[in-house]
Amino acid sequence: IELLFSPKISTYILERNWHIDQECVQNEDGSVYLSFESNQLQEILFWVLRFGSSVEVLNPPSLRERVIEEAKLMCEKYAISH
């Protein structure tokens, strides 16, 4: 799993241990790169979604696609009907 968190939540991400084998690096722009191994994509999907637009899934592509699909479904659910 490879994730990129926005600078606005960098302190929150950096202050916690998210996974026993994590790699966590703060970039020059203040964003935070977090990576770890997991085969629990459904659990990771819901965990990632709680960060909203403050996180981007870089890898794996299958998780990225699931986040995109979930975001589309959420937009449809909350769309205003005319």
PyMOL Python script that loads the backbone (N, CA, C, O; Angstrom):
from pymol import cmd

cmd.read_pdbstr("""\
ATOM      1  N   ILE A   1       0.853  -1.160   0.000  1.00  0.00           N
ATOM      2  CA  ILE A   1       0.000   0.000   0.000  1.00  0.00           C
ATOM      3  C   ILE A   1       0.905   1.230   0.000  1.00  0.00           C
ATOM      4  O   ILE A   1       1.839   1.323   0.796  1.00  0.00           O
ATOM      5  N   GLU A   2       0.620   2.176  -0.901  1.00  0.00           N
ATOM      6  CA  GLU A   2       1.359   3.438  -0.942  1.00  0.00           C
ATOM      7  C   GLU A   2       0.360   4.578  -0.962  1.00  0.00           C
ATOM      8  O   GLU A   2      -0.514   4.644  -1.827  1.00  0.00           O
ATOM      9  N   LEU A   3       0.500   5.477   0.006  1.00  0.00           N
ATOM     10  CA  LEU A   3      -0.437   6.583   0.164  1.00  0.00           C
ATOM     11  C   LEU A   3       0.324   7.896   0.269  1.00  0.00           C
ATOM     12  O   LEU A   3       1.458   7.941   0.745  1.00  0.00           O
ATOM     13  N   LEU A   4      -0.326   8.966  -0.188  1.00  0.00           N
ATOM     14  CA  LEU A   4       0.250  10.301  -0.062  1.00  0.00           C
ATOM     15  C   LEU A   4      -0.770  11.181   0.656  1.00  0.00           C
ATOM     16  O   LEU A   4      -1.876  11.398   0.160  1.00  0.00           O
ATOM     17  N   PHE A   5      -0.387  11.682   1.824  1.00  0.00           N
ATOM     18  CA  PHE A   5      -1.264  12.518   2.639  1.00  0.00           C
ATOM     19  C   PHE A   5      -0.900  13.987   2.470  1.00  0.00           C
ATOM     20  O   PHE A   5       0.272  14.332   2.320  1.00  0.00           O
ATOM     21  N   SER A   6      -1.901  14.838   2.495  1.00  0.00           N
ATOM     22  CA  SER A   6      -1.680  16.274   2.311  1.00  0.00           C
ATOM     23  C   SER A   6      -0.985  16.870   3.535  1.00  0.00           C
ATOM     24  O   SER A   6      -1.064  16.329   4.638  1.00  0.00           O
ATOM     25  N   PRO A   7      -0.306  17.989   3.319  1.00  0.00           N
ATOM     26  CA  PRO A   7       0.382  18.647   4.428  1.00  0.00           C
ATOM     27  C   PRO A   7      -0.543  19.021   5.588  1.00  0.00           C
ATOM     28  O   PRO A   7      -0.098  19.079   6.735  1.00  0.00           O
ATOM     29  N   LYS A   8      -1.829  19.275   5.302  1.00  0.00           N
ATOM     30  CA  LYS A   8      -2.723  19.729   6.372  1.00  0.00           C
ATOM     31  C   LYS A   8      -2.964  18.679   7.455  1.00  0.00           C
ATOM     32  O   LYS A   8      -3.399  19.021   8.554  1.00  0.00           O
ATOM     33  N   ILE A   9      -2.688  17.410   7.163  1.00  0.00           N
ATOM     34  CA  ILE A   9      -2.825  16.377   8.204  1.00  0.00           C
ATOM     35  C   ILE A   9      -1.506  15.651   8.463  1.00  0.00           C
ATOM     36  O   ILE A   9      -1.491  14.561   9.035  1.00  0.00           O
ATOM     37  N   SER A  10      -0.411  16.256   8.043  1.00  0.00           N
ATOM     38  CA  SER A  10       0.895  15.601   8.172  1.00  0.00           C
ATOM     39  C   SER A  10       1.250  15.265   9.616  1.00  0.00           C
ATOM     40  O   SER A  10       1.753  14.175   9.890  1.00  0.00           O
ATOM     41  N   THR A  11       0.996  16.182  10.535  1.00  0.00           N
ATOM     42  CA  THR A  11       1.324  15.926  11.940  1.00  0.00           C
ATOM     43  C   THR A  11       0.546  14.725  12.460  1.00  0.00           C
ATOM     44  O   THR A  11       1.106  13.862  13.137  1.00  0.00           O
ATOM     45  N   TYR A  12      -0.737  14.669  12.143  1.00  0.00           N
ATOM     46  CA  TYR A  12      -1.583  13.550  12.571  1.00  0.00           C
ATOM     47  C   TYR A  12      -1.042  12.223  12.048  1.00  0.00           C
ATOM     48  O   TYR A  12      -0.993  11.241  12.790  1.00  0.00           O
ATOM     49  N   ILE A  13      -0.641  12.183  10.799  1.00  0.00           N
ATOM     50  CA  ILE A  13      -0.127  10.950  10.196  1.00  0.00           C
ATOM     51  C   ILE A  13       1.234  10.585  10.789  1.00  0.00           C
ATOM     52  O   ILE A  13       1.476   9.423  11.115  1.00  0.00           O
ATOM     53  N   LEU A  14       2.107  11.555  10.926  1.00  0.00           N
ATOM     54  CA  LEU A  14       3.460  11.292  11.412  1.00  0.00           C
ATOM     55  C   LEU A  14       3.514  10.864  12.878  1.00  0.00           C
ATOM     56  O   LEU A  14       4.438  10.156  13.279  1.00  0.00           O
ATOM     57  N   GLU A  15       2.538  11.283  13.680  1.00  0.00           N
ATOM     58  CA  GLU A  15       2.562  10.981  15.111  1.00  0.00           C
ATOM     59  C   GLU A  15       2.053   9.591  15.463  1.00  0.00           C
ATOM     60  O   GLU A  15       2.076   9.205  16.632  1.00  0.00           O
ATOM     61  N   ARG A  16       1.599   8.839  14.480  1.00  0.00           N
ATOM     62  CA  ARG A  16       1.002   7.536  14.764  1.00  0.00           C
ATOM     63  C   ARG A  16       1.725   6.410  14.040  1.00  0.00           C
ATOM     64  O   ARG A  16       2.338   6.596  12.989  1.00  0.00           O
ATOM     65  N   ASN A  17       1.626   5.240  14.646  1.00  0.00           N
ATOM     66  CA  ASN A  17       2.081   4.025  13.976  1.00  0.00           C
ATOM     67  C   ASN A  17       0.850   3.357  13.387  1.00  0.00           C
ATOM     68  O   ASN A  17      -0.034   2.907  14.115  1.00  0.00           O
ATOM     69  N   TRP A  18       0.802   3.297  12.081  1.00  0.00           N
ATOM     70  CA  TRP A  18      -0.357   2.748  11.386  1.00  0.00           C
ATOM     71  C   TRP A  18      -0.199   1.268  11.092  1.00  0.00           C
ATOM     72  O   TRP A  18      -1.186   0.539  10.997  1.00  0.00           O
ATOM     73  N   HIS A  19       1.032   0.827  10.951  1.00  0.00           N
ATOM     74  CA  HIS A  19       1.298  -0.573  10.622  1.00  0.00           C
ATOM     75  C   HIS A  19       2.689  -0.918  11.128  1.00  0.00           C
ATOM     76  O   HIS A  19       3.582  -0.071  11.136  1.00  0.00           O
ATOM     77  N   ILE A  20       2.866  -2.140  11.544  1.00  0.00           N
ATOM     78  CA  ILE A  20       4.153  -2.559  12.128  1.00  0.00           C
ATOM     79  C   ILE A  20       5.327  -2.405  11.154  1.00  0.00           C
ATOM     80  O   ILE A  20       6.455  -2.142  11.572  1.00  0.00           O
ATOM     81  N   ASP A  21       5.058  -2.568   9.865  1.00  0.00           N
ATOM     82  CA  ASP A  21       6.131  -2.497   8.860  1.00  0.00           C
ATOM     83  C   ASP A  21       6.069  -1.223   8.020  1.00  0.00           C
ATOM     84  O   ASP A  21       6.538  -1.208   6.882  1.00  0.00           O
ATOM     85  N   GLN A  22       5.504  -0.178   8.561  1.00  0.00           N
ATOM     86  CA  GLN A  22       5.302   1.030   7.768  1.00  0.00           C
ATOM     87  C   GLN A  22       6.598   1.770   7.468  1.00  0.00           C
ATOM     88  O   GLN A  22       7.571   1.712   8.221  1.00  0.00           O
ATOM     89  N   GLU A  23       6.569   2.471   6.332  1.00  0.00           N
ATOM     90  CA  GLU A  23       7.592   3.456   5.987  1.00  0.00           C
ATOM     91  C   GLU A  23       6.845   4.777   5.905  1.00  0.00           C
ATOM     92  O   GLU A  23       5.859   4.891   5.176  1.00  0.00           O
ATOM     93  N   CYS A  24       7.305   5.767   6.644  1.00  0.00           N
ATOM     94  CA  CYS A  24       6.618   7.042   6.692  1.00  0.00           C
ATOM     95  C   CYS A  24       7.654   8.154   6.517  1.00  0.00           C
ATOM     96  O   CYS A  24       8.599   8.266   7.298  1.00  0.00           O
ATOM     97  N   VAL A  25       7.460   8.982   5.469  1.00  0.00           N
ATOM     98  CA  VAL A  25       8.434  10.014   5.138  1.00  0.00           C
ATOM     99  C   VAL A  25       7.713  11.323   4.858  1.00  0.00           C
ATOM    100  O   VAL A  25       6.751  11.361   4.090  1.00  0.00           O
ATOM    101  N   GLN A  26       8.183  12.396   5.486  1.00  0.00           N
ATOM    102  CA  GLN A  26       7.627  13.709   5.169  1.00  0.00           C
ATOM    103  C   GLN A  26       8.419  14.304   4.013  1.00  0.00           C
ATOM    104  O   GLN A  26       9.647  14.371   4.050  1.00  0.00           O
ATOM    105  N   ASN A  27       7.693  14.732   2.990  1.00  0.00           N
ATOM    106  CA  ASN A  27       8.302  15.321   1.802  1.00  0.00           C
ATOM    107  C   ASN A  27       8.568  16.811   2.032  1.00  0.00           C
ATOM    108  O   ASN A  27       8.046  17.401   2.978  1.00  0.00           O
ATOM    109  N   GLU A  28       9.375  17.408   1.167  1.00  0.00           N
ATOM    110  CA  GLU A  28       9.727  18.824   1.298  1.00  0.00           C
ATOM    111  C   GLU A  28       8.511  19.737   1.266  1.00  0.00           C
ATOM    112  O   GLU A  28       8.517  20.794   1.897  1.00  0.00           O
ATOM    113  N   ASP A  29       7.456  19.343   0.534  1.00  0.00           N
ATOM    114  CA  ASP A  29       6.246  20.171   0.450  1.00  0.00           C
ATOM    115  C   ASP A  29       5.321  19.994   1.647  1.00  0.00           C
ATOM    116  O   ASP A  29       4.253  20.603   1.703  1.00  0.00           O
ATOM    117  N   GLY A  30       5.730  19.159   2.612  1.00  0.00           N
ATOM    118  CA  GLY A  30       4.931  18.934   3.809  1.00  0.00           C
ATOM    119  C   GLY A  30       4.021  17.723   3.727  1.00  0.00           C
ATOM    120  O   GLY A  30       3.489  17.280   4.745  1.00  0.00           O
ATOM    121  N   SER A  31       3.832  17.177   2.526  1.00  0.00           N
ATOM    122  CA  SER A  31       3.015  15.973   2.380  1.00  0.00           C
ATOM    123  C   SER A  31       3.745  14.789   3.000  1.00  0.00           C
ATOM    124  O   SER A  31       4.950  14.845   3.241  1.00  0.00           O
ATOM    125  N   VAL A  32       3.003  13.721   3.255  1.00  0.00           N
ATOM    126  CA  VAL A  32       3.582  12.542   3.899  1.00  0.00           C
ATOM    127  C   VAL A  32       3.309  11.309   3.039  1.00  0.00           C
ATOM    128  O   VAL A  32       2.172  11.036   2.653  1.00  0.00           O
ATOM    129  N   TYR A  33       4.374  10.581   2.753  1.00  0.00           N
ATOM    130  CA  TYR A  33       4.298   9.315   2.037  1.00  0.00           C
ATOM    131  C   TYR A  33       4.273   8.203   3.077  1.00  0.00           C
ATOM    132  O   TYR A  33       5.151   8.131   3.936  1.00  0.00           O
ATOM    133  N   LEU A  34       3.267   7.340   2.998  1.00  0.00           N
ATOM    134  CA  LEU A  34       3.146   6.210   3.918  1.00  0.00           C
ATOM    135  C   LEU A  34       2.997   4.946   3.096  1.00  0.00           C
ATOM    136  O   LEU A  34       2.173   4.884   2.183  1.00  0.00           O
ATOM    137  N   SER A  35       3.790   3.945   3.416  1.00  0.00           N
ATOM    138  CA  SER A  35       3.671   2.663   2.720  1.00  0.00           C
ATOM    139  C   SER A  35       3.778   1.523   3.725  1.00  0.00           C
ATOM    140  O   SER A  35       4.445   1.627   4.754  1.00  0.00           O
ATOM    141  N   PHE A  36       3.093   0.431   3.386  1.00  0.00           N
ATOM    142  CA  PHE A  36       3.146  -0.789   4.181  1.00  0.00           C
ATOM    143  C   PHE A  36       2.539  -1.902   3.345  1.00  0.00           C
ATOM    144  O   PHE A  36       1.908  -1.640   2.321  1.00  0.00           O
ATOM    145  N   GLU A  37       2.728  -3.142   3.776  1.00  0.00           N
ATOM    146  CA  GLU A  37       2.165  -4.283   3.061  1.00  0.00           C
ATOM    147  C   GLU A  37       0.913  -4.768   3.764  1.00  0.00           C
ATOM    148  O   GLU A  37       0.864  -4.855   4.991  1.00  0.00           O
ATOM    149  N   SER A  38      -0.103  -5.083   2.963  1.00  0.00           N
ATOM    150  CA  SER A  38      -1.347  -5.619   3.494  1.00  0.00           C
ATOM    151  C   SER A  38      -2.108  -6.304   2.377  1.00  0.00           C
ATOM    152  O   SER A  38      -2.044  -5.884   1.222  1.00  0.00           O
ATOM    153  N   ASN A  39      -2.824  -7.350   2.722  1.00  0.00           N
ATOM    154  CA  ASN A  39      -3.701  -8.006   1.758  1.00  0.00           C
ATOM    155  C   ASN A  39      -5.168  -7.786   2.131  1.00  0.00           C
ATOM    156  O   ASN A  39      -6.056  -8.444   1.589  1.00  0.00           O
ATOM    157  N   GLN A  40      -5.413  -6.870   3.045  1.00  0.00           N
ATOM    158  CA  GLN A  40      -6.763  -6.569   3.531  1.00  0.00           C
ATOM    159  C   GLN A  40      -7.312  -5.322   2.826  1.00  0.00           C
ATOM    160  O   GLN A  40      -7.531  -4.292   3.463  1.00  0.00           O
ATOM    161  N   LEU A  41      -7.531  -5.419   1.511  1.00  0.00           N
ATOM    162  CA  LEU A  41      -7.908  -4.242   0.742  1.00  0.00           C
ATOM    163  C   LEU A  41      -9.238  -3.637   1.162  1.00  0.00           C
ATOM    164  O   LEU A  41      -9.385  -2.415   1.142  1.00  0.00           O
ATOM    165  N   GLN A  42     -10.211  -4.457   1.542  1.00  0.00           N
ATOM    166  CA  GLN A  42     -11.500  -3.906   1.957  1.00  0.00           C
ATOM    167  C   GLN A  42     -11.340  -3.064   3.227  1.00  0.00           C
ATOM    168  O   GLN A  42     -11.888  -1.965   3.322  1.00  0.00           O
ATOM    169  N   GLU A  43     -10.609  -3.571   4.173  1.00  0.00           N
ATOM    170  CA  GLU A  43     -10.359  -2.827   5.409  1.00  0.00           C
ATOM    171  C   GLU A  43      -9.573  -1.549   5.126  1.00  0.00           C
ATOM    172  O   GLU A  43      -9.887  -0.492   5.672  1.00  0.00           O
ATOM    173  N   ILE A  44      -8.562  -1.643   4.282  1.00  0.00           N
ATOM    174  CA  ILE A  44      -7.754  -0.481   3.927  1.00  0.00           C
ATOM    175  C   ILE A  44      -8.606   0.544   3.183  1.00  0.00           C
ATOM    176  O   ILE A  44      -8.452   1.747   3.396  1.00  0.00           O
ATOM    177  N   LEU A  45      -9.500   0.081   2.314  1.00  0.00           N
ATOM    178  CA  LEU A  45     -10.392   0.981   1.581  1.00  0.00           C
ATOM    179  C   LEU A  45     -11.165   1.875   2.549  1.00  0.00           C
ATOM    180  O   LEU A  45     -11.156   3.097   2.401  1.00  0.00           O
ATOM    181  N   PHE A  46     -11.825   1.284   3.526  1.00  0.00           N
ATOM    182  CA  PHE A  46     -12.622   2.075   4.463  1.00  0.00           C
ATOM    183  C   PHE A  46     -11.751   2.962   5.343  1.00  0.00           C
ATOM    184  O   PHE A  46     -12.167   4.061   5.711  1.00  0.00           O
ATOM    185  N   TRP A  47     -10.561   2.510   5.681  1.00  0.00           N
ATOM    186  CA  TRP A  47      -9.637   3.319   6.469  1.00  0.00           C
ATOM    187  C   TRP A  47      -9.198   4.539   5.658  1.00  0.00           C
ATOM    188  O   TRP A  47      -9.175   5.655   6.177  1.00  0.00           O
ATOM    189  N   VAL A  48      -8.852   4.328   4.394  1.00  0.00           N
ATOM    190  CA  VAL A  48      -8.415   5.424   3.529  1.00  0.00           C
ATOM    191  C   VAL A  48      -9.543   6.440   3.333  1.00  0.00           C
ATOM    192  O   VAL A  48      -9.297   7.646   3.351  1.00  0.00           O
ATOM    193  N   LEU A  49     -10.765   5.968   3.148  1.00  0.00           N
ATOM    194  CA  LEU A  49     -11.889   6.865   2.889  1.00  0.00           C
ATOM    195  C   LEU A  49     -12.136   7.844   4.034  1.00  0.00           C
ATOM    196  O   LEU A  49     -12.664   8.933   3.807  1.00  0.00           O
ATOM    197  N   ARG A  50     -11.772   7.483   5.231  1.00  0.00           N
ATOM    198  CA  ARG A  50     -11.999   8.395   6.361  1.00  0.00           C
ATOM    199  C   ARG A  50     -11.159   9.664   6.270  1.00  0.00           C
ATOM    200  O   ARG A  50     -11.456  10.652   6.941  1.00  0.00           O
ATOM    201  N   PHE A  51     -10.109   9.644   5.443  1.00  0.00           N
ATOM    202  CA  PHE A  51      -9.260  10.821   5.280  1.00  0.00           C
ATOM    203  C   PHE A  51      -9.724  11.724   4.142  1.00  0.00           C
ATOM    204  O   PHE A  51      -9.141  12.783   3.910  1.00  0.00           O
ATOM    205  N   GLY A  52     -10.773  11.308   3.432  1.00  0.00           N
ATOM    206  CA  GLY A  52     -11.342  12.134   2.377  1.00  0.00           C
ATOM    207  C   GLY A  52     -10.320  12.602   1.357  1.00  0.00           C
ATOM    208  O   GLY A  52      -9.492  11.826   0.879  1.00  0.00           O
ATOM    209  N   SER A  53     -10.393  13.880   1.036  1.00  0.00           N
ATOM    210  CA  SER A  53      -9.506  14.444   0.019  1.00  0.00           C
ATOM    211  C   SER A  53      -8.087  14.700   0.528  1.00  0.00           C
ATOM    212  O   SER A  53      -7.248  15.207  -0.217  1.00  0.00           O
ATOM    213  N   SER A  54      -7.812  14.359   1.771  1.00  0.00           N
ATOM    214  CA  SER A  54      -6.477  14.567   2.345  1.00  0.00           C
ATOM    215  C   SER A  54      -5.517  13.431   2.050  1.00  0.00           C
ATOM    216  O   SER A  54      -4.367  13.459   2.490  1.00  0.00           O
ATOM    217  N   VAL A  55      -5.976  12.427   1.306  1.00  0.00           N
ATOM    218  CA  VAL A  55      -5.104  11.297   0.969  1.00  0.00           C
ATOM    219  C   VAL A  55      -5.317  10.895  -0.484  1.00  0.00           C
ATOM    220  O   VAL A  55      -6.418  11.002  -1.025  1.00  0.00           O
ATOM    221  N   GLU A  56      -4.239  10.431  -1.097  1.00  0.00           N
ATOM    222  CA  GLU A  56      -4.300   9.868  -2.444  1.00  0.00           C
ATOM    223  C   GLU A  56      -3.666   8.485  -2.400  1.00  0.00           C
ATOM    224  O   GLU A  56      -2.563   8.314  -1.880  1.00  0.00           O
ATOM    225  N   VAL A  57      -4.372   7.497  -2.951  1.00  0.00           N
ATOM    226  CA  VAL A  57      -3.812   6.153  -3.065  1.00  0.00           C
ATOM    227  C   VAL A  57      -2.902   6.144  -4.283  1.00  0.00           C
ATOM    228  O   VAL A  57      -3.343   6.419  -5.399  1.00  0.00           O
ATOM    229  N   LEU A  58      -1.634   5.829  -4.066  1.00  0.00           N
ATOM    230  CA  LEU A  58      -0.682   5.720  -5.162  1.00  0.00           C
ATOM    231  C   LEU A  58      -0.621   4.295  -5.695  1.00  0.00           C
ATOM    232  O   LEU A  58      -0.547   4.083  -6.905  1.00  0.00           O
ATOM    233  N   ASN A  59      -0.652   3.333  -4.804  1.00  0.00           N
ATOM    234  CA  ASN A  59      -0.601   1.916  -5.166  1.00  0.00           C
ATOM    235  C   ASN A  59      -1.251   1.089  -4.081  1.00  0.00           C
ATOM    236  O   ASN A  59      -1.243   1.506  -2.923  1.00  0.00           O
ATOM    237  N   PRO A  60      -1.794  -0.022  -4.388  1.00  0.00           N
ATOM    238  CA  PRO A  60      -1.877  -0.682  -5.690  1.00  0.00           C
ATOM    239  C   PRO A  60      -3.007  -0.083  -6.538  1.00  0.00           C
ATOM    240  O   PRO A  60      -3.930   0.531  -6.003  1.00  0.00           O
ATOM    241  N   PRO A  61      -2.929  -0.263  -7.845  1.00  0.00           N
ATOM    242  CA  PRO A  61      -3.967   0.250  -8.730  1.00  0.00           C
ATOM    243  C   PRO A  61      -5.368  -0.262  -8.377  1.00  0.00           C
ATOM    244  O   PRO A  61      -6.348   0.464  -8.542  1.00  0.00           O
ATOM    245  N   SER A  62      -5.470  -1.487  -7.900  1.00  0.00           N
ATOM    246  CA  SER A  62      -6.785  -2.037  -7.557  1.00  0.00           C
ATOM    247  C   SER A  62      -7.424  -1.267  -6.396  1.00  0.00           C
ATOM    248  O   SER A  62      -8.636  -1.053  -6.397  1.00  0.00           O
ATOM    249  N   LEU A  63      -6.637  -0.855  -5.421  1.00  0.00           N
ATOM    250  CA  LEU A  63      -7.169  -0.060  -4.313  1.00  0.00           C
ATOM    251  C   LEU A  63      -7.538   1.333  -4.797  1.00  0.00           C
ATOM    252  O   LEU A  63      -8.572   1.878  -4.411  1.00  0.00           O
ATOM    253  N   ARG A  64      -6.706   1.897  -5.628  1.00  0.00           N
ATOM    254  CA  ARG A  64      -6.992   3.220  -6.200  1.00  0.00           C
ATOM    255  C   ARG A  64      -8.328   3.197  -6.942  1.00  0.00           C
ATOM    256  O   ARG A  64      -9.141   4.106  -6.780  1.00  0.00           O
ATOM    257  N   GLU A  65      -8.558   2.170  -7.748  1.00  0.00           N
ATOM    258  CA  GLU A  65      -9.810   2.047  -8.502  1.00  0.00           C
ATOM    259  C   GLU A  65     -11.003   1.883  -7.569  1.00  0.00           C
ATOM    260  O   GLU A  65     -12.073   2.429  -7.837  1.00  0.00           O
ATOM    261  N   ARG A  66     -10.836   1.149  -6.490  1.00  0.00           N
ATOM    262  CA  ARG A  66     -11.935   0.967  -5.531  1.00  0.00           C
ATOM    263  C   ARG A  66     -12.283   2.280  -4.829  1.00  0.00           C
ATOM    264  O   ARG A  66     -13.452   2.548  -4.555  1.00  0.00           O
ATOM    265  N   VAL A  67     -11.283   3.084  -4.542  1.00  0.00           N
ATOM    266  CA  VAL A  67     -11.540   4.396  -3.941  1.00  0.00           C
ATOM    267  C   VAL A  67     -12.289   5.279  -4.933  1.00  0.00           C
ATOM    268  O   VAL A  67     -13.240   5.963  -4.558  1.00  0.00           O
ATOM    269  N   ILE A  68     -11.872   5.269  -6.182  1.00  0.00           N
ATOM    270  CA  ILE A  68     -12.540   6.059  -7.221  1.00  0.00           C
ATOM    271  C   ILE A  68     -13.994   5.622  -7.354  1.00  0.00           C
ATOM    272  O   ILE A  68     -14.887   6.467  -7.420  1.00  0.00           O
ATOM    273  N   GLU A  69     -14.242   4.336  -7.395  1.00  0.00           N
ATOM    274  CA  GLU A  69     -15.601   3.829  -7.536  1.00  0.00           C
ATOM    275  C   GLU A  69     -16.460   4.213  -6.331  1.00  0.00           C
ATOM    276  O   GLU A  69     -17.617   4.602  -6.490  1.00  0.00           O
ATOM    277  N   GLU A  70     -15.907   4.105  -5.152  1.00  0.00           N
ATOM    278  CA  GLU A  70     -16.654   4.468  -3.943  1.00  0.00           C
ATOM    279  C   GLU A  70     -16.973   5.965  -3.938  1.00  0.00           C
ATOM    280  O   GLU A  70     -18.070   6.366  -3.547  1.00  0.00           O
ATOM    281  N   ALA A  71     -16.024   6.785  -4.369  1.00  0.00           N
ATOM    282  CA  ALA A  71     -16.253   8.230  -4.437  1.00  0.00           C
ATOM    283  C   ALA A  71     -17.365   8.559  -5.434  1.00  0.00           C
ATOM    284  O   ALA A  71     -18.193   9.433  -5.176  1.00  0.00           O
ATOM    285  N   LYS A  72     -17.386   7.867  -6.560  1.00  0.00           N
ATOM    286  CA  LYS A  72     -18.457   8.071  -7.545  1.00  0.00           C
ATOM    287  C   LYS A  72     -19.813   7.705  -6.957  1.00  0.00           C
ATOM    288  O   LYS A  72     -20.786   8.439  -7.132  1.00  0.00           O
ATOM    289  N   LEU A  73     -19.880   6.576  -6.263  1.00  0.00           N
ATOM    290  CA  LEU A  73     -21.136   6.150  -5.651  1.00  0.00           C
ATOM    291  C   LEU A  73     -21.602   7.143  -4.585  1.00  0.00           C
ATOM    292  O   LEU A  73     -22.797   7.411  -4.462  1.00  0.00           O
ATOM    293  N   MET A  74     -20.666   7.681  -3.825  1.00  0.00           N
ATOM    294  CA  MET A  74     -21.010   8.676  -2.818  1.00  0.00           C
ATOM    295  C   MET A  74     -21.557   9.940  -3.467  1.00  0.00           C
ATOM    296  O   MET A  74     -22.531  10.521  -2.988  1.00  0.00           O
ATOM    297  N   CYS A  75     -20.931  10.359  -4.549  1.00  0.00           N
ATOM    298  CA  CYS A  75     -21.406  11.558  -5.259  1.00  0.00           C
ATOM    299  C   CYS A  75     -22.818  11.346  -5.789  1.00  0.00           C
ATOM    300  O   CYS A  75     -23.657  12.242  -5.703  1.00  0.00           O
ATOM    301  N   GLU A  76     -23.081  10.170  -6.331  1.00  0.00           N
ATOM    302  CA  GLU A  76     -24.409   9.855  -6.828  1.00  0.00           C
ATOM    303  C   GLU A  76     -25.437   9.869  -5.697  1.00  0.00           C
ATOM    304  O   GLU A  76     -26.547  10.371  -5.874  1.00  0.00           O
ATOM    305  N   LYS A  77     -25.081   9.335  -4.568  1.00  0.00           N
ATOM    306  CA  LYS A  77     -25.999   9.253  -3.431  1.00  0.00           C
ATOM    307  C   LYS A  77     -26.371  10.648  -2.924  1.00  0.00           C
ATOM    308  O   LYS A  77     -27.511  10.881  -2.522  1.00  0.00           O
ATOM    309  N   TYR A  78     -25.428  11.556  -2.944  1.00  0.00           N
ATOM    310  CA  TYR A  78     -25.662  12.887  -2.393  1.00  0.00           C
ATOM    311  C   TYR A  78     -25.977  13.940  -3.441  1.00  0.00           C
ATOM    312  O   TYR A  78     -26.085  15.121  -3.112  1.00  0.00           O
ATOM    313  N   ALA A  79     -26.124  13.538  -4.691  1.00  0.00           N
ATOM    314  CA  ALA A  79     -26.454  14.485  -5.762  1.00  0.00           C
ATOM    315  C   ALA A  79     -27.862  15.022  -5.533  1.00  0.00           C
ATOM    316  O   ALA A  79     -28.763  14.301  -5.104  1.00  0.00           O
ATOM    317  N   ILE A  80     -28.021  16.284  -5.825  1.00  0.00           N
ATOM    318  CA  ILE A  80     -29.338  16.921  -5.683  1.00  0.00           C
ATOM    319  C   ILE A  80     -30.137  16.683  -6.953  1.00  0.00           C
ATOM    320  O   ILE A  80     -29.659  16.947  -8.057  1.00  0.00           O
ATOM    321  N   SER A  81     -31.352  16.186  -6.792  1.00  0.00           N
ATOM    322  CA  SER A  81     -32.237  15.945  -7.928  1.00  0.00           C
ATOM    323  C   SER A  81     -32.976  17.229  -8.275  1.00  0.00           C
ATOM    324  O   SER A  81     -33.343  18.009  -7.396  1.00  0.00           O
ATOM    325  N   HIS A  82     -33.189  17.436  -9.575  1.00  0.00           N
ATOM    326  CA  HIS A  82     -33.945  18.615 -10.016  1.00  0.00           C
ATOM    327  C   HIS A  82     -35.260  18.188 -10.601  1.00  0.00           C
ATOM    328  O   HIS A  82     -36.046  19.032 -11.032  1.00  0.00           O
TER     329      HIS A  82
END
""", "prot")
cmd.dss("prot")
cmd.show_as("cartoon", "prot")
cmd.util.cbc("prot")
cmd.orient("prot")
